[in-house]
Amino acid sequence: MFADFLKRLIQPEPAQLPDADARLALTALLVRIAKSDNDYAPAEKTRIDQITAKRYGLAVQAAQTLRADAEELETQAPDTVRFTRAIKDAVPYEARLGVIEALWDVVLADGTRADEENALLRLVANLLGVTDTDSAMARKRIEGQG
């Protein structure tokens, strides 16, 4: 189902992603970070649904469907380095900053920051071209909401 999408995403010169594809790719990143500690908790799934519903103006069912599609994409997506670099090339910087905030929101959803989640988030931020400072500020904004 996602083979053509992934092929387009990892081309040497990916085009700007249409909104629906960008939503799917970015939600797949949220799923990947949630799974990185080998504990894909219900709280993380709920938080992904809340983030996508708010970010994209989706109803609860539509957000859950997007997450389910993203879960399937995440299992088929190439390694995080290639997947994330492709998103960097296809998504504007401002949107990538929002992705880092959303990633922190998912990491913090279950009340613990596992080493695996921290390491993957640092890698993803770097690969998305987001500075450590911007990532830390994003984390503090999310922590301030809780």
Accessible surface in RSA format (square Angstrom, percent):
REM  Atomic radii and reference values for relative SASA: ProtOr
REM  Chains: A
REM  Algorithm: Lee & Richards
REM  Probe-radius: 1.40
REM  Slices: 20
REM RES _ NUM      All-atoms   Total-Side   Main-Chain    Non-polar    All polar
REM                ABS   REL    ABS   REL    ABS   REL    ABS   REL    ABS   REL
RES MET A   1   167.54  86.8  91.47  60.5  76.07 181.1  89.17  75.8  78.37 103.8
RES PHE A   2     7.84   3.9   7.81   4.8   0.03   0.1   7.84   4.8   0.00   0.0
RES ALA A   3    69.07  63.5  60.33  93.1   8.74  19.9  65.33  92.0   3.74   9.9
RES ASP A   4    95.94  67.2  93.76  93.3   2.18   5.1  25.80  60.7  70.14  70.0
RES PHE A   5    12.95   6.5  11.59   7.2   1.36   3.5  11.59   7.0   1.36   3.9
RES LEU A   6    17.03   9.5  17.03  12.2   0.00   0.0  17.03  12.0   0.00   0.0
RES LYS A   7   134.09  65.4 129.28  79.3   4.81  11.5  82.30  74.1  51.79  55.2
RES ARG A   8   106.76  44.8 103.69  52.9   3.07   7.3  58.29  79.7  48.47  29.4
RES LEU A   9     0.59   0.3   0.06   0.0   0.53   1.3   0.44   0.3   0.15   0.4
RES ILE A  10    64.96  37.0  41.18  30.7  23.78  57.3  43.85  31.6  21.11  57.3
RES GLN A  11    83.22  46.5  74.56  54.5   8.66  20.6  20.90  44.5  62.32  47.3
RES PRO A  12   127.49  92.9  98.61  89.9  28.89 105.0 111.24  91.8  16.25 101.0
RES GLU A  13   149.92  86.1 133.75 101.2  16.17  38.5  58.29 112.7  91.63  74.8
RES PRO A  14    19.36  14.1   5.17   4.7  14.19  51.6   5.30   4.4  14.06  87.4
RES ALA A  15    79.86  73.4  62.40  96.3  17.46  39.7  72.25 101.7   7.61  20.1
RES GLN A  16   116.85  65.3  94.23  68.9  22.63  53.9  50.29 107.0  66.56  50.5
RES LEU A  17    18.54  10.3   8.08   5.8  10.46  26.3   8.24   5.8  10.31  27.7
RES PRO A  18    83.68  61.0  70.80  64.5  12.88  46.8  83.63  69.0   0.05   0.3
RES ASP A  19   114.68  80.3 107.25 106.7   7.43  17.6  27.67  65.1  87.02  86.8
RES ALA A  20    73.63  67.7  63.73  98.4   9.90  22.5  66.15  93.2   7.47  19.8
RES ASP A  21    24.74  17.3  24.68  24.6   0.05   0.1   0.46   1.1  24.28  24.2
RES ALA A  22    17.74  16.3  17.74  27.4   0.00   0.0  17.74  25.0   0.00   0.0
RES ARG A  23    72.80  30.6  72.54  37.0   0.26   0.6   8.47  11.6  64.34  39.0
RES LEU A  24    20.60  11.5  20.60  14.7   0.00   0.0  20.60  14.5   0.00   0.0
RES ALA A  25     0.00   0.0   0.00   0.0   0.00   0.0   0.00   0.0   0.00   0.0
RES LEU A  26    10.83   6.0  10.71   7.7   0.12   0.3  10.71   7.5   0.12   0.3
RES THR A  27     0.83   0.6   0.51   0.5   0.32   0.8   0.06   0.1   0.77   1.2
RES ALA A  28     0.00   0.0   0.00   0.0   0.00   0.0   0.00   0.0   0.00   0.0
RES LEU A  29     1.64   0.9   0.98   0.7   0.65   1.6   0.98   0.7   0.65   1.8
RES LEU A  30     7.13   4.0   7.13   5.1   0.00   0.0   7.13   5.0   0.00   0.0
RES VAL A  31     0.00   0.0   0.00   0.0   0.00   0.0   0.00   0.0   0.00   0.0
RES ARG A  32    27.52  11.6  26.69  13.6   0.83   2.0  13.20  18.0  14.32   8.7
RES ILE A  33     0.84   0.5   0.70   0.5   0.14   0.3   0.70   0.5   0.14   0.4
RES ALA A  34     0.06   0.1   0.00   0.0   0.06   0.1   0.06   0.1   0.00   0.0
RES LYS A  35    61.66  30.1  55.03  33.8   6.63  15.8  37.29  33.6  24.36  25.9
RES SER A  36    27.41  23.2   6.45   8.6  20.95  48.3  17.58  37.4   9.82  13.8
RES ASP A  37    25.87  18.1   9.85   9.8  16.03  37.9   3.81   9.0  22.06  22.0
RES ASN A  38   141.47  97.6 103.67 100.2  37.80  91.0  35.65  85.8 105.82 102.3
RES ASP A  39    80.19  56.2  76.38  76.0   3.81   9.0  23.26  54.7  56.93  56.8
RES TYR A  40    46.40  21.7  27.46  15.6  18.94  49.3  27.46  20.6  18.94  23.3
RES ALA A  41    12.79  11.8  11.72  18.1   1.07   2.4  12.79  18.0   0.00   0.0
RES PRO A  42   106.02  77.3 104.19  95.0   1.83   6.7 105.57  87.2   0.45   2.8
RES ALA A  43    46.18  42.5  34.39  53.1  11.79  26.8  42.00  59.2   4.18  11.1
RES GLU A  44     0.00   0.0   0.00   0.0   0.00   0.0   0.00   0.0   0.00   0.0
RES LYS A  45    70.28  34.3  70.28  43.1   0.00   0.0  16.80  15.1  53.48  57.0
RES THR A  46    70.22  49.9  68.36  69.3   1.87   4.5  43.23  58.1  26.99  40.8
RES ARG A  47    75.52  31.7  75.04  38.3   0.48   1.1   7.11   9.7  68.41  41.5
RES ILE A  48     0.00   0.0   0.00   0.0   0.00   0.0   0.00   0.0   0.00   0.0
RES ASP A  49    15.97  11.2  15.40  15.3   0.56   1.3   9.94  23.4   6.03   6.0
RES GLN A  50    96.80  54.1  88.12  64.4   8.69  20.7  41.75  88.9  55.06  41.8
RES ILE A  51    18.26  10.4  13.12   9.8   5.15  12.4  17.69  12.7   0.58   1.6
RES THR A  52     0.75   0.5   0.75   0.8   0.00   0.0   0.75   1.0   0.00   0.0
RES ALA A  53    23.11  21.2  19.47  30.1   3.63   8.3  19.86  28.0   3.25   8.6
RES LYS A  54   180.82  88.2 152.27  93.4  28.55  68.0 109.65  98.7  71.17  75.8
RES ARG A  55    92.17  38.7  57.24  29.2  34.93  83.2  33.82  46.2  58.35  35.4
RES TYR A  56    42.72  19.9  25.42  14.5  17.30  45.0  29.64  22.3  13.07  16.1
RES GLY A  57    71.08  87.7   0.00   N/A  71.08  87.7  37.33 102.5  33.75  75.6
RES LEU A  58    40.93  22.8  25.92  18.5  15.01  37.7  28.76  20.2  12.17  32.7
RES ALA A  59    71.11  65.4  53.98  83.3  17.13  39.0  64.91  91.4   6.19  16.4
RES VAL A  60   105.15  69.2 100.68  91.1   4.47  10.8 101.85  88.5   3.30   8.9
RES GLN A  61   124.59  69.7 122.11  89.2   2.48   5.9  60.52 128.8  64.07  48.6
RES ALA A  62    41.46  38.1  32.02  49.4   9.44  21.5  38.47  54.2   3.00   7.9
RES ALA A  63     0.63   0.6   0.63   1.0   0.00   0.0   0.63   0.9   0.00   0.0
RES GLN A  64    67.60  37.8  64.85  47.4   2.76   6.6  12.20  26.0  55.40  42.0
RES THR A  65    67.09  47.7  63.02  63.9   4.07   9.7  54.48  73.2  12.61  19.1
RES LEU A  66    22.55  12.6  19.50  13.9   3.06   7.7  22.10  15.5   0.45   1.2
RES ARG A  67    35.53  14.9  35.53  18.1   0.00   0.0   0.00   0.0  35.53  21.5
RES ALA A  68    52.11  47.9  45.05  69.5   7.06  16.1  45.64  64.3   6.48  17.2
RES ASP A  69    45.56  31.9  45.25  45.0   0.31   0.7   1.05   2.5  44.51  44.4
RES ALA A  70     0.00   0.0   0.00   0.0   0.00   0.0   0.00   0.0   0.00   0.0
RES GLU A  71    37.73  21.7  37.17  28.1   0.56   1.3  13.59  26.3  24.14  19.7
RES GLU A  72    71.62  41.1  65.67  49.7   5.95  14.2  27.37  52.9  44.25  36.1
RES LEU A  73     0.00   0.0   0.00   0.0   0.00   0.0   0.00   0.0   0.00   0.0
RES GLU A  74    20.83  12.0  19.18  14.5   1.66   3.9   0.00   0.0  20.83  17.0
RES THR A  75    95.75  68.1  59.38  60.2  36.37  86.7  56.00  75.2  39.75  60.1
RES GLN A  76    82.03  45.9  56.09  41.0  25.94  61.8  34.01  72.4  48.02  36.4
RES ALA A  77    13.69  12.6   0.00   0.0  13.69  31.1   0.00   0.0  13.69  36.3
RES PRO A  78    21.17  15.4   7.52   6.9  13.65  49.6  20.97  17.3   0.19   1.2
RES ASP A  79    81.94  57.4  63.22  62.9  18.71  44.3  52.62 123.8  29.32  29.2
RES THR A  80    21.41  15.2  17.37  17.6   4.03   9.6   6.35   8.5  15.06  22.8
RES VAL A  81    49.04  32.3  48.99  44.4   0.05   0.1  48.99  42.6   0.05   0.1
RES ARG A  82   125.79  52.8 121.21  61.8   4.58  10.9  53.30  72.8  72.49  43.9
RES PHE A  83     0.00   0.0   0.00   0.0   0.00   0.0   0.00   0.0   0.00   0.0
RES THR A  84     0.00   0.0   0.00   0.0   0.00   0.0   0.00   0.0   0.00   0.0
RES ARG A  85   131.38  55.2 131.10  66.8   0.28   0.7  39.86  54.5  91.53  55.5
RES ALA A  86     7.01   6.4   2.72   4.2   4.29   9.8   6.55   9.2   0.46   1.2
RES ILE A  87     0.00   0.0   0.00   0.0   0.00   0.0   0.00   0.0   0.00   0.0
RES LYS A  88    82.77  40.4  77.23  47.4   5.54  13.2  26.77  24.1  56.00  59.6
RES ASP A  89    91.82  64.3  60.81  60.5  31.01  73.3  17.06  40.2  74.76  74.6
RES ALA A  90     0.91   0.8   0.00   0.0   0.91   2.1   0.09   0.1   0.82   2.2
RES VAL A  91     7.65   5.0   3.42   3.1   4.23  10.2   4.52   3.9   3.13   8.5
RES PRO A  92    63.52  46.3  51.85  47.3  11.67  42.4  63.41  52.4   0.11   0.7
RES TYR A  93    71.89  33.6  67.71  38.5   4.17  10.9  62.87  47.2   9.02  11.1
RES GLU A  94   129.66  74.4 119.74  90.6   9.92  23.6  66.66 128.9  63.00  51.4
RES ALA A  95    31.44  28.9  23.61  36.4   7.83  17.8  30.41  42.8   1.03   2.7
RES ARG A  96    25.05  10.5  25.05  12.8   0.00   0.0   0.00   0.0  25.05  15.2
RES LEU A  97    49.69  27.7  48.62  34.8   1.06   2.7  48.97  34.4   0.72   1.9
RES GLY A  98    20.58  25.4   0.00   N/A  20.58  25.4  18.75  51.5   1.83   4.1
RES VAL A  99     3.05   2.0   2.39   2.2   0.66   1.6   3.05   2.7   0.00   0.0
RES ILE A 100     0.26   0.1   0.26   0.2   0.00   0.0   0.26   0.2   0.00   0.0
RES GLU A 101    46.81  26.9  46.80  35.4   0.01   0.0   5.55  10.7  41.26  33.7
RES ALA A 102     8.87   8.2   4.67   7.2   4.20   9.6   8.57  12.1   0.30   0.8
RES LEU A 103     0.29   0.2   0.29   0.2   0.00   0.0   0.29   0.2   0.00   0.0
RES TRP A 104    12.65   5.1  12.65   6.1   0.00   0.0  12.65   6.7   0.00   0.0
RES ASP A 105    20.24  14.2  20.24  20.1   0.00   0.0   0.24   0.6  20.00  19.9
RES VAL A 106     0.00   0.0   0.00   0.0   0.00   0.0   0.00   0.0   0.00   0.0
RES VAL A 107     0.04   0.0   0.04   0.0   0.00   0.0   0.04   0.0   0.00   0.0
RES LEU A 108    39.81  22.2  27.57  19.7  12.24  30.8  27.62  19.4  12.19  32.8
RES ALA A 109    17.78  16.3   0.13   0.2  17.64  40.1   0.79   1.1  16.98  45.0
RES ASP A 110    40.36  28.3  12.87  12.8  27.49  65.0  15.96  37.6  24.39  24.3
RES GLY A 111    68.04  83.9   0.00   N/A  68.04  83.9  36.80 101.0  31.24  70.0
RES THR A 112    84.88  60.4  79.03  80.1   5.85  13.9  73.36  98.5  11.51  17.4
RES ARG A 113   100.21  42.1  74.71  38.1  25.49  60.7  24.85  34.0  75.36  45.7
RES ALA A 114    25.78  23.7  15.77  24.3  10.02  22.8  25.78  36.3   0.00   0.0
RES ASP A 115   117.76  82.5 110.79 110.3   6.97  16.5  34.90  82.1  82.85  82.6
RES GLU A 116    90.08  51.7  82.01  62.0   8.08  19.2  38.24  74.0  51.85  42.3
RES GLU A 117     0.00   0.0   0.00   0.0   0.00   0.0   0.00   0.0   0.00   0.0
RES ASN A 118    21.23  14.6  20.54  19.9   0.68   1.6   3.47   8.3  17.76  17.2
RES ALA A 119    49.90  45.9  43.97  67.8   5.93  13.5  45.03  63.4   4.87  12.9
RES LEU A 120    25.50  14.2  21.98  15.7   3.52   8.8  25.05  17.6   0.45   1.2
RES LEU A 121     0.53   0.3   0.53   0.4   0.00   0.0   0.53   0.4   0.00   0.0
RES ARG A 122   142.88  60.0 138.51  70.6   4.38  10.4  63.79  87.2  79.09  47.9
RES LEU A 123    70.87  39.5  65.20  46.6   5.67  14.3  70.20  49.3   0.67   1.8
RES VAL A 124     1.56   1.0   1.56   1.4   0.00   0.0   1.56   1.4   0.00   0.0
RES ALA A 125     1.17   1.1   1.17   1.8   0.00   0.0   1.17   1.6   0.00   0.0
RES ASN A 126   103.71  71.5  91.11  88.0  12.60  30.3  14.10  33.9  89.61  86.6
RES LEU A 127    14.91   8.3  10.69   7.6   4.22  10.6  13.53   9.5   1.38   3.7
RES LEU A 128     0.00   0.0   0.00   0.0   0.00   0.0   0.00   0.0   0.00   0.0
RES GLY A 129    32.74  40.4   0.00   N/A  32.74  40.4  17.76  48.7  14.99  33.6
RES VAL A 130     4.87   3.2   0.04   0.0   4.83  11.6   0.59   0.5   4.28  11.6
RES THR A 131    75.91  54.0  67.52  68.4   8.39  20.0  73.48  98.7   2.43   3.7
RES ASP A 132   108.69  76.1  99.15  98.7   9.54  22.6  37.63  88.6  71.07  70.9
RES THR A 133    90.79  64.6  85.38  86.6   5.40  12.9  54.70  73.5  36.09  54.6
RES ASP A 134    36.32  25.4  35.51  35.3   0.81   1.9   3.06   7.2  33.26  33.2
RES SER A 135     9.47   8.0   9.47  12.6   0.00   0.0   5.38  11.5   4.09   5.7
RES ALA A 136    32.30  29.7  30.81  47.5   1.49   3.4  31.86  44.9   0.44   1.2
RES MET A 137    95.26  49.3  93.33  61.8   1.93   4.6  74.26  63.1  21.00  27.8
RES ALA A 138     0.65   0.6   0.65   1.0   0.00   0.0   0.65   0.9   0.00   0.0
RES ARG A 139    47.50  19.9  47.50  24.2   0.00   0.0   0.17   0.2  47.34  28.7
RES LYS A 140   127.87  62.4 119.38  73.2   8.49  20.2  65.05  58.6  62.82  66.9
RES ARG A 141   107.69  45.2  95.89  48.9  11.81  28.1  69.91  95.5  37.78  22.9
RES ILE A 142    15.46   8.8  11.98   8.9   3.48   8.4  11.98   8.6   3.48   9.4
RES GLU A 143    80.10  46.0  57.37  43.4  22.74  54.1  33.03  63.9  47.08  38.4
RES GLY A 144    67.82  83.6   0.00   N/A  67.82  83.6  36.48 100.1  31.34  70.2
RES GLN A 145   127.99  71.6  89.48  65.4  38.50  91.7  45.01  95.8  82.97  62.9
RES GLY A 146   103.89 128.1   0.00   N/A 103.89 128.1  61.62 169.1  42.27  94.7
END  Absolute sums over single chains surface
CHAIN  1 A     7317.6       5916.8       1400.8       3958.4       3359.2
END  Absolute sums over all chains
TOTAL          7317.6       5916.8       1400.8       3958.4       3359.2
